[in-house]
Amino acid sequence: MSHEPAERRDGRAPGVETIAVAYLTAAGGDAGLALRRAIADALADLGEAERRTRQRDRLISRGYVRAGPIGRGDWP
């Protein structure tokens, strides 16, 4: 697995090198600080993704309970 390209293959989002340089620049060249910030941001994004997944699962569950299962033969 290579992390060398500056841009992702699909061209839609910055690649690893671009992100690393941005964090390093923002940290004033302090690699340790840049790494800690990148990890903190990644953990925050992961937490947000997990929160959204739980919220989606709750909404799906509520919808199923309210509507009941589809195809029970209740239709005329």
C-alpha positions in Angstrom: 0.0 0.0 0.0 1.5 3.3 -1.1 0.8 6.7 0.5 3.0 8.6 -1.9 0.5 10.2 -4.4 -0.3 13.8 -3.6 -3.9 13.3 -4.6 -6.3 10.4 -4.5 -6.7 8.4 -7.6 -10.2 9.6 -8.1 -9.0 13.2 -7.8 -11.8 14.2 -5.5 -10.0 14.6 -2.2 -6.4 15.4 -1.1 -4.1 12.5 -0.6 -2.0 11.5 2.3 1.0 13.7 1.4 -1.1 16.8 0.9 -2.8 16.3 4.2 0.5 15.6 6.0 2.1 18.8 4.6 -0.9 20.8 5.6 -0.8 19.5 9.2 3.0 20.0 9.4 2.7 23.5 8.0 -0.1 24.4 10.5 2.0 23.0 13.3 4.9 25.3 12.3 7.1 22.3 11.3 6.7 20.5 14.6 6.1 16.9 13.4 5.0 15.6 16.9 2.4 18.3 17.2 1.2 17.7 13.6 0.8 14.0 14.3 -1.1 14.6 17.5 -3.5 17.0 15.7 -4.0 14.6 12.9 -4.8 11.8 15.3 -7.2 14.0 17.3 -9.0 15.0 14.1 -9.2 11.4 12.9 -10.6 10.3 16.3 -13.2 13.2 16.2 -14.3 12.2 12.7 -14.6 8.5 13.8 -16.6 9.5 16.8 -18.9 11.6 14.6 -19.3 8.7 12.1 -20.2 6.3 15.0 -22.7 8.8 16.4 -24.4 9.2 13.0 -24.5 5.4 12.6 -26.2 5.0 16.0 -28.7 7.7 15.1 -29.5 6.1 11.7 -29.9 2.7 13.4 -32.3 4.2 16.0 -34.4 5.9 13.2 -34.5 2.6 11.2 -35.6 0.7 14.3 -38.3 3.3 15.2 -39.6 3.2 11.6 -39.8 -0.6 11.7 -41.7 -0.6 15.0 -44.2 2.0 13.8 -44.8 0.6 10.4 -44.4 -3.1 11.2 -42.8 -5.6 8.9 -43.6 -5.3 5.3 -45.3 -8.3 3.6 -47.2 -9.7 6.5 -50.3 -10.2 4.4 -52.1 -7.2 5.9 -52.9 -5.8 2.5 -56.4 -6.4 1.1 
